[in-house]
Amino acid sequence: MLTTMTSASTRLASTNEPLQTPIKGRNLRKLLHFLGPGLMVSVGYMDPGNWATAIEAGSRFGYALLFVVVLASFTGMVLQNLSSRLGIATGRDLAQLSRAHYPPAVARGQWLLAELSILATDLAEVLGAALAFHLLLGVSIMTGVVLTAFDTLLVLALQRANVRRLEAIVLGLIGTIGACFFVELVLVKPYWPDVVAGLRPSWDVLSHQEPLYLAIGILGATVMPHNLYLHSSLVQARVRSHEPKAKATAIQFARLDTLASLTLALLINAAILILAAAAFHRTGHTDVVELQDAFHLLDPIVGGAFASLLFGIALLASGQSSTFTGTIAGQVVLEGFLQRSIPCWARRLITRGIALIPAMIGVWWLGDSAVGKMLVLSQVVLSLQLPFALWPLIRFTSNSRLMGEFVNRPWVRWLAWGLFGLISFANVMLLMIALND
């Protein structure tokens, strides 16, 4: 996988054999052929970083920040649709276009930021998987961190797997996460009228530093910068003709793929916050900010060890599913910005090796209690980098010379710039509050 040709998007297309022949049949059959890229991207919307922010938000503020999860997911749907449209309309991904249209120094700066976002994501995966090993196997968190280094072997074992098989594996892992949380919600029995009330935006909640910090963490955990690069590359495997009609069809089904996949991610993220609010905040445990605390507290609150076991299994599935997409995103970013390629396993080894350093230092220096704080911090770092990926994405998709007839409509362009302004403003507010604290 991803080892023989010069372009990540070309390699991905080459492994997708069923799409080398014209697609015939009903729209449902066409949709099934186009499903996949959105699913791969959605993995980043439910990684362990989301767990940390959602559980802390639910335990401390109940359902009050549930509307942030919903708005962040809708923001992700808009931006990922722009990303897929860009890849299909131009035949190039966001990294390739940035390298072509910006000075070398600017492009390299964008590459460094993209790599930093991948490392921040991988740090969350390391901490989440290490914690899952600790909870399920009883090993220390430091030992769990060391065990995460061996997921490179998993990537190496899947090196020859085509994209459809990887998508099937990811779907199985996502299904595992969803099933675990469905059962846990049944056991916890949330009070649904309060859940519905939490969907109503309350800007007063965000006027204080702590909920604002968590809200931005939720945003960073939901809309990841490297996912924008990844999606614009993956969708190109679904296009077999440069004819406008074929591109229009691909964009249509890519939109459905994105909406369906990210709706699934939204339901899982909402379920995490609802679980924390119902199990902890409602029972007076408003200080649950660590995932291991949530694991152990589920036993006495729910009345058995089954819910906590499901929690640990879902956490492990979350971390492992993110491993695949993070590796492919790294390939896309490296090749798009620098036109360089390295083997898939080497990419995984380098990224994981670098992410292990802050994880081990943090656990060694601050102890096991640092895991939750580091997870939330990693997501805030992602949010701070997001505008630097959004700016070229919105500009490119609004450029009629690049996009042709698929250029953003005026209302889409204004919506996208509005989201860019909102995200940037929230980041500035957070930095100002932090500096004045």
ROMARKE-907002 format. One record per residue (C-alpha): residue number from 1; residue in one letter; chain; x, y, z. Coordinates in Angstrom, 1 decimal. Layout:
N
  pos  code  unit       u       v       w
  NUM     A     A       X       Y       Z
...
% end
This chain:
437
  pos  code  unit       u       v       w
    1     M     A     0.0     0.0     0.0
    2     L     A     1.2     3.5    -0.9
    3     T     A     4.7     2.3    -1.8
    4     T     A     5.2     2.1    -5.5
    5     M     A     4.0     5.2    -7.3
    6     T     A     4.9     8.9    -7.0
    7     S     A     1.6    10.3    -5.9
    8     A     A    -0.4     9.3    -2.8
    9     S     A    -3.7     9.9    -4.6
   10     T     A    -2.6     7.9    -7.7
   11     R     A    -1.5     5.0    -5.5
   12     L     A    -4.8     5.1    -3.7
   13     A     A    -6.6     5.0    -7.0
   14     S     A    -4.4     2.1    -8.2
   15     T     A    -5.5    -0.1    -5.3
   16     N     A    -9.2     0.4    -5.9
   17     E     A    -9.8    -2.2    -8.6
   18     P     A   -13.7    -2.0    -8.8
   19     L     A   -13.5     1.6    -9.9
   20     Q     A   -11.4     1.0   -13.0
   21     T     A   -14.5     0.2   -15.0
   22     P     A   -17.5     2.5   -15.6
   23     I     A   -20.0     2.4   -12.8
   24     K     A   -23.4     1.3   -13.9
   25     G     A   -26.8     0.6   -12.2
   26     R     A   -28.9     2.5    -9.8
   27     N     A   -27.9     5.4    -7.7
   28     L     A   -27.7     3.2    -4.6
   29     R     A   -25.1     1.1    -6.3
   30     K     A   -23.2     4.2    -7.4
   31     L     A   -23.3     5.5    -3.9
   32     L     A   -21.8     2.3    -2.5
   33     H     A   -18.9     2.6    -4.9
   34     F     A   -18.3     6.2    -3.8
   35     L     A   -18.5     5.5    -0.1
   36     G     A   -15.2     5.4     1.7
   37     P     A   -13.2     8.6     1.8
   38     G     A   -15.6    10.2     4.2
   39     L     A   -15.5     7.2     6.4
   40     M     A   -11.7     7.3     6.6
   41     V     A   -11.8    11.0     7.4
   42     S     A   -14.5    10.5    10.1
   43     V     A   -12.0     8.5    12.1
   44     G     A   -10.2    11.7    13.1
   45     Y     A   -13.5    13.0    14.4
   46     M     A   -13.7    10.4    17.1
   47     D     A   -10.2     9.8    18.2
   48     P     A    -9.1     9.7    21.9
   49     G     A    -8.7    13.5    21.9
   50     N     A   -12.4    13.8    21.4
   51     W     A   -13.0    11.5    24.3
   52     A     A   -10.9    13.7    26.7
   53     T     A   -12.6    16.9    25.7
   54     A     A   -16.1    15.4    25.7
   55     I     A   -15.8    13.6    29.0
   56     E     A   -14.4    16.6    30.8
   57     A     A   -17.0    18.8    29.3
   58     G     A   -19.8    16.4    30.2
   59     S     A   -18.6    15.8    33.8
   60     R     A   -18.0    19.4    34.6
   61     F     A   -20.8    21.2    32.7
   62     G     A   -23.3    18.5    32.1
   63     Y     A   -25.1    18.9    28.8
   64     A     A   -24.3    22.6    28.5
   65     L     A   -21.6    22.1    25.8
   66     L     A   -23.5    19.6    23.8
   67     F     A   -24.4    22.3    21.3
   68     V     A   -20.6    22.9    20.7
   69     V     A   -20.2    19.2    19.7
   70     V     A   -23.1    19.6    17.2
   71     L     A   -21.9    22.9    15.8
   72     A     A   -18.3    21.6    15.5
   73     S     A   -19.6    18.6    13.6
   74     F     A   -21.6    20.8    11.2
   75     T     A   -18.5    22.9    10.7
   76     G     A   -16.5    19.8     9.8
   77     M     A   -19.2    18.8     7.3
   78     V     A   -18.9    22.1     5.5
   79     L     A   -15.1    22.1     5.5
   80     Q     A   -14.7    18.5     4.5
   81     N     A   -17.1    19.0     1.6
   82     L     A   -15.0    21.9     0.4
   83     S     A   -11.9    19.6     0.6
   84     S     A   -13.5    16.8    -1.4
   85     R     A   -14.9    19.3    -4.0
   86     L     A   -11.4    20.8    -4.4
   87     G     A    -9.8    17.4    -5.0
   88     I     A   -12.4    16.2    -7.5
   89     A     A   -12.6    19.5    -9.4
   90     T     A    -8.9    20.1    -9.8
   91     G     A    -7.4    16.6    -9.7
   92     R     A    -4.9    17.8    -7.1
   93     D     A    -5.0    17.8    -3.3
   94     L     A    -4.7    20.8    -1.0
   95     A     A    -1.0    20.2    -0.3
   96     Q     A    -0.1    20.0    -4.0
   97     L     A    -2.1    23.2    -4.8
   98     S     A    -0.5    25.1    -1.8
   99     R     A     2.9    24.2    -3.1
  100     A     A     2.1    25.3    -6.6
  101     H     A     0.5    28.6    -5.6
  102     Y     A     2.5    29.9    -2.7
  103     P     A     6.2    30.9    -2.3
  104     P     A     8.5    28.0    -1.2
  105     A     A     9.0    29.5     2.2
  106     V     A     5.2    29.8     2.8
  107     A     A     4.6    26.3     1.5
  108     R     A     7.2    24.8     3.8
  109     G     A     5.7    26.7     6.7
  110     Q     A     2.3    25.1     5.8
  111     W     A     4.0    21.7     5.7
  112     L     A     5.5    22.1     9.1
  113     L     A     2.1    23.1    10.6
  114     A     A     0.5    20.2     8.9
  115     E     A     3.1    17.8    10.3
  116     L     A     2.7    19.3    13.7
  117     S     A    -1.1    18.7    13.5
  118     I     A    -0.4    15.0    12.6
  119     L     A     2.0    14.7    15.6
  120     A     A    -0.5    16.3    17.9
  121     T     A    -3.1    13.8    16.7
  122     D     A    -0.7    10.9    17.0
  123     L     A     0.1    12.0    20.6
  124     A     A    -3.6    11.7    21.4
  125     E     A    -3.6     8.2    19.8
  126     V     A    -0.6     7.2    21.9
  127     L     A    -2.1     8.4    25.1
  128     G     A    -5.5     6.9    24.3
  129     A     A    -4.2     3.5    23.4
  130     A     A    -1.8     3.5    26.3
  131     L     A    -4.6     4.2    28.7
  132     A     A    -6.7     1.5    27.1
  133     F     A    -3.9    -1.0    27.6
  134     H     A    -3.6     0.2    31.2
  135     L     A    -7.4    -0.3    31.8
  136     L     A    -7.8    -3.6    30.0
  137     L     A    -4.5    -5.3    30.8
  138     G     A    -3.6    -3.8    34.1
  139     V     A    -0.1    -2.6    32.9
  140     S     A     1.2     0.8    33.9
  141     I     A     0.5     3.7    31.6
  142     M     A     4.2     4.1    30.8
  143     T     A     4.2     0.4    29.7
  144     G     A     1.1     1.1    27.6
  145     V     A     2.9     4.0    25.9
  146     V     A     5.8     1.6    25.0
  147     L     A     3.3    -0.9    23.7
  148     T     A     1.8     1.6    21.3
  149     A     A     5.2     1.7    19.5
  150     F     A     4.4    -1.8    18.1
  151     D     A     1.4    -0.5    16.0
  152     T     A     4.0     0.0    13.3
  153     L     A     3.9    -3.7    12.9
  154     L     A     0.2    -3.5    12.3
  155     V     A     0.7    -1.0     9.6
  156     L     A     3.4    -3.2     8.0
  157     A     A     1.1    -6.2     8.1
  158     L     A    -1.5    -4.2     6.2
  159     Q     A     1.0    -2.8     3.7
  160     R     A    -0.4    -4.7     0.8
  161     A     A    -4.1    -4.2     1.7
  162     N     A    -6.1    -2.2    -0.8
  163     V     A    -8.1     0.8     0.2
  164     R     A   -11.4    -1.1     0.3
  165     R     A   -10.0    -3.5     2.9
  166     L     A    -8.7    -0.7     5.0
  167     E     A   -12.1     1.0     4.8
  168     A     A   -13.7    -2.3     5.9
  169     I     A   -11.4    -2.5     8.9
  170     V     A   -12.0     1.1     9.8
  171     L     A   -15.8     0.5     9.5
  172     G     A   -15.5    -2.5    11.8
  173     L     A   -13.6    -0.4    14.4
  174     I     A   -16.1     2.5    14.2
  175     G     A   -18.9     0.0    14.5
  176     T     A   -17.3    -1.4    17.7
  177     I     A   -17.1     2.1    19.1
  178     G     A   -20.7     2.9    18.3
  179     A     A   -22.0    -0.4    19.6
  180     C     A   -20.1     0.1    22.9
  181     F     A   -21.5     3.5    23.5
  182     F     A   -25.0     2.5    22.5
  183     V     A   -25.0    -0.2    25.2
  184     E     A   -23.5     2.2    27.8
  185     L     A   -26.2     4.8    27.2
  186     V     A   -28.8     2.1    27.6
  187     L     A   -27.2     1.2    31.0
  188     V     A   -26.7     4.8    32.2
  189     K     A   -30.3     6.0    31.2
  190     P     A   -29.8     9.7    30.5
  191     Y     A   -32.7    12.1    31.1
  192     W     A   -33.4    12.9    27.5
  193     P     A   -35.3    16.3    28.0
  194     D     A   -32.1    17.6    29.6
  195     V     A   -30.1    16.2    26.6
  196     V     A   -32.4    18.1    24.2
  197     A     A   -32.0    21.3    26.2
  198     G     A   -28.2    21.0    25.9
  199     L     A   -28.6    21.3    22.1
  200     R     A   -29.7    24.9    22.5
  201     P     A   -26.8    27.3    22.1
  202     S     A   -25.9    29.2    25.3
  203     W     A   -23.2    31.8    24.6
  204     D     A   -23.1    32.8    28.3
  205     V     A   -21.5    29.4    29.0
  206     L     A   -18.6    30.3    26.7
  207     S     A   -17.9    33.7    28.4
  208     H     A   -15.7    31.9    31.0
  209     Q     A   -12.2    30.6    30.4
  210     E     A   -12.7    26.9    31.4
  211     P     A   -15.8    26.2    29.2
  212     L     A   -14.2    28.2    26.3
  213     Y     A   -11.0    26.3    26.6
  214     L     A   -13.0    23.0    26.4
  215     A     A   -15.1    24.3    23.6
  216     I     A   -12.1    25.1    21.5
  217     G     A   -10.6    21.7    22.4
  218     I     A   -13.8    20.1    21.1
  219     L     A   -13.5    22.1    17.9
  220     G     A    -9.8    21.1    17.5
  221     A     A   -10.7    17.5    18.2
  222     T     A   -13.5    17.6    15.6
  223     V     A   -12.0    19.5    12.7
  224     M     A    -8.4    18.4    12.2
  225     P     A    -6.2    20.3     9.8
  226     H     A    -4.6    17.3     8.3
  227     N     A    -8.0    15.8     7.5
  228     L     A    -8.5    18.6     5.0
  229     Y     A    -5.4    17.5     3.1
  230     L     A    -6.3    13.9     3.4
  231     H     A    -9.8    14.2     2.1
  232     S     A    -8.8    16.2    -1.0
  233     S     A    -6.5    13.3    -1.9
  234     L     A    -8.7    10.3    -1.1
  235     V     A   -11.6    11.4    -3.2
  236     Q     A    -9.5    11.4    -6.4
  237     A     A    -9.5     7.6    -6.4
  238     R     A   -13.3     7.8    -7.1
  239     V     A   -13.0     9.9   -10.3
  240     R     A   -12.3     8.1   -13.6
  241     S     A   -13.0    10.9   -16.0
  242     H     A   -12.1    14.5   -16.3
  243     E     A   -15.4    15.2   -18.0
  244     P     A   -17.6    17.8   -16.1
  245     K     A   -20.5    15.4   -15.8
  246     A     A   -18.3    12.7   -14.2
  247     K     A   -16.9    15.3   -11.8
  248     A     A   -20.3    16.5   -10.9
  249     T     A   -21.5    13.0   -10.1
  250     A     A   -18.4    12.4    -8.0
  251     I     A   -18.9    15.6    -6.1
  252     Q     A   -22.6    14.7    -5.5
  253     F     A   -21.8    11.3    -4.0
  254     A     A   -18.7    12.5    -2.2
  255     R     A   -21.1    15.0    -0.4
  256     L     A   -23.4    12.2     0.6
  257     D     A   -20.5    10.1     1.8
  258     T     A   -19.1    12.9     3.9
  259     L     A   -22.5    13.8     5.4
  260     A     A   -23.3    10.2     6.3
  261     S     A   -19.8     9.5     7.8
  262     L     A   -19.6    12.7     9.8
  263     T     A   -23.1    12.2    11.1
  264     L     A   -22.0     8.9    12.5
  265     A     A   -19.0    10.6    14.1
  266     L     A   -21.4    13.3    15.5
  267     L     A   -23.6    10.7    17.1
  268     I     A   -20.6     9.0    18.8
  269     N     A   -19.1    12.2    20.0
  270     A     A   -22.5    13.3    21.4
  271     A     A   -22.8     9.9    23.0
  272     I     A   -19.5    10.4    24.9
  273     L     A   -20.5    13.8    26.3
  274     I     A   -24.0    12.5    27.2
  275     L     A   -22.5     9.5    28.9
  276     A     A   -20.2    11.7    31.0
  277     A     A   -23.0    14.1    31.9
  278     A     A   -25.5    11.4    32.8
  279     A     A   -23.0     9.2    34.7
  280     F     A   -20.8    11.8    36.4
  281     H     A   -22.3    15.3    36.4
  282     R     A   -25.7    14.1    37.4
  283     T     A   -24.3    12.1    40.3
  284     G     A   -22.1    14.9    41.6
  285     H     A   -18.8    13.7    40.1
  286     T     A   -18.0    17.0    38.4
  287     D     A   -14.3    16.6    38.7
  288     V     A   -13.9    13.7    36.3
  289     V     A   -11.2    15.0    33.8
  290     E     A    -9.2    11.8    33.3
  291     L     A   -10.3     8.9    31.1
  292     Q     A    -9.1     6.4    33.7
  293     D     A   -11.3     8.0    36.3
  294     A     A   -14.3     7.6    34.0
  295     F     A   -13.4     4.0    33.5
  296     H     A   -13.4     3.2    37.2
  297     L     A   -16.4     5.3    38.1
  298     L     A   -18.6     3.6    35.6
  299     D     A   -18.5     0.4    37.7
  300     P     A   -20.3     1.6    40.8
  301     I     A   -22.5     4.1    39.0
  302     V     A   -23.9     1.7    36.4
  303     G     A   -23.8    -1.2    38.8
  304     G     A   -21.4    -3.6    37.1
  305     A     A   -18.1    -3.9    35.3
  306     F     A   -19.6    -4.5    31.9
  307     A     A   -19.9    -0.7    31.0
  308     S     A   -16.3     0.0    32.0
  309     L     A   -15.1    -3.0    29.9
  310     L     A   -17.0    -1.6    26.9
  311     F     A   -15.4     1.8    27.6
  312     G     A   -11.9     0.3    27.4
  313     I     A   -12.6    -1.7    24.3
  314     A     A   -14.0     1.4    22.5
  315     L     A   -11.1     3.5    23.6
  316     L     A    -8.6     1.0    22.1
  317     A     A   -10.6     0.7    18.9
  318     S     A   -10.6     4.5    18.7
  319     G     A    -6.8     4.8    18.9
  320     Q     A    -6.1     2.0    16.5
  321     S     A    -8.5     3.2    13.8
  322     S     A    -6.9     6.6    13.8
  323     T     A    -3.5     5.0    13.2
  324     F     A    -4.4     4.1     9.6
  325     T     A    -5.7     7.5     8.5
  326     G     A    -2.9     9.4    10.3
  327     T     A    -0.3     7.4     8.3
  328     I     A    -2.0     8.1     5.0
  329     A     A    -2.4    11.8     5.8
  330     G     A     1.3    12.0     6.5
  331     Q     A     2.1    10.5     3.1
  332     V     A    -0.2    13.0     1.4
  333     V     A     1.2    16.0     3.2
  334     L     A     4.9    15.0     2.6
  335     E     A     4.4    14.2    -1.1
  336     G     A     2.2    17.2    -1.7
  337     F     A     4.4    19.8    -0.2
  338     L     A     7.9    18.4    -0.7
  339     Q     A     7.3    15.9    -3.5
  340     R     A     9.0    13.2    -1.5
  341     S     A     7.9     9.7    -0.7
  342     I     A     8.9     7.2     2.0
  343     P     A     7.6     3.7     2.7
  344     C     A     4.4     3.6     4.6
  345     W     A     5.9     1.7     7.6
  346     A     A     8.8     4.2     7.8
  347     R     A     6.3     7.1     7.9
  348     R     A     4.4     5.4    10.7
  349     L     A     7.7     4.6    12.6
  350     I     A     8.9     8.2    12.4
  351     T     A     5.6     9.8    13.4
  352     R     A     5.0     7.4    16.3
  353     G     A     8.7     7.7    17.4
  354     I     A     8.4    11.5    17.7
  355     A     A     5.0    11.3    19.4
  356     L     A     6.3     8.9    22.0
  357     I     A     8.8    11.4    23.3
  358     P     A     6.3    14.0    24.8
  359     A     A     4.0    11.2    25.9
  360     M     A     6.7     9.5    27.9
  361     I     A     8.1    12.7    29.3
  362     G     A     4.6    13.9    30.3
  363     V     A     3.7    10.6    32.0
  364     W     A     7.1    10.3    33.7
  365     W     A     7.2    13.9    34.9
  366     L     A     3.6    14.6    35.8
  367     G     A     2.3    11.1    36.4
  368     D     A    -0.7     9.3    35.2
  369     S     A    -2.9    12.3    35.9
  370     A     A    -1.2    14.1    33.0
  371     V     A    -2.9    12.0    30.4
  372     G     A    -6.2    13.9    30.3
  373     K     A    -4.6    17.3    30.3
  374     M     A    -2.2    16.3    27.5
  375     L     A    -5.1    15.0    25.5
  376     V     A    -7.1    18.2    25.8
  377     L     A    -4.0    20.3    25.1
  378     S     A    -3.2    18.3    21.9
  379     Q     A    -6.7    19.2    20.6
  380     V     A    -6.3    22.9    21.4
  381     V     A    -3.0    22.8    19.4
  382     L     A    -5.0    21.4    16.5
  383     S     A    -7.6    24.2    16.7
  384     L     A    -4.8    26.9    16.8
  385     Q     A    -3.4    25.5    13.5
  386     L     A    -6.8    25.1    11.8
  387     P     A    -7.0    28.6    10.2
  388     F     A    -3.7    28.0     8.4
  389     A     A    -5.2    25.1     6.5
  390     L     A    -8.6    26.8     6.1
  391     W     A    -7.2    30.0     4.4
  392     P     A    -5.9    28.2     1.3
  393     L     A    -8.8    25.8     1.2
  394     I     A   -11.4    28.6     1.0
  395     R     A    -9.3    30.7    -1.4
  396     F     A    -8.7    27.8    -3.8
  397     T     A   -12.4    26.6    -3.8
  398     S     A   -13.5    30.2    -4.4
  399     N     A   -11.1    30.6    -7.4
  400     S     A   -13.0    30.1   -10.6
  401     R     A    -9.8    29.6   -12.6
  402     L     A    -9.0    26.5   -10.5
  403     M     A   -12.5    25.2    -9.9
  404     G     A   -14.3    26.1   -13.1
  405     E     A   -18.0    25.5   -12.9
  406     F     A   -17.5    23.9    -9.4
  407     V     A   -16.4    27.1    -7.8
  408     N     A   -18.0    27.9    -4.5
  409     R     A   -21.4    29.6    -4.7
  410     P     A   -21.6    33.0    -3.0
  411     W     A   -23.5    31.7     0.1
  412     V     A   -21.0    28.8     0.5
  413     R     A   -18.1    31.2     0.2
  414     W     A   -19.5    33.6     2.9
  415     L     A   -20.4    30.7     5.1
  416     A     A   -16.8    29.3     4.9
  417     W     A   -15.2    32.7     5.6
  418     G     A   -17.6    33.2     8.5
  419     L     A   -16.5    29.9    10.0
  420     F     A   -12.9    30.9     9.4
  421     G     A   -13.5    34.2    11.3
  422     L     A   -15.3    32.4    14.1
  423     I     A   -12.6    29.8    14.6
  424     S     A    -9.8    32.5    14.4
  425     F     A   -11.7    34.7    16.9
  426     A     A   -12.2    31.9    19.4
  427     N     A    -8.5    31.1    19.2
  428     V     A    -7.5    34.7    19.8
  429     M     A    -9.9    34.9    22.8
  430     L     A    -8.4    31.8    24.3
  431     L     A    -4.9    33.1    24.0
  432     M     A    -5.9    36.4    25.5
  433     I     A    -7.6    34.7    28.5
  434     A     A    -4.6    32.4    29.0
  435     L     A    -2.1    35.4    28.9
  436     N     A    -4.2    37.4    31.4
  437     D     A    -4.8    34.5    33.7
% end
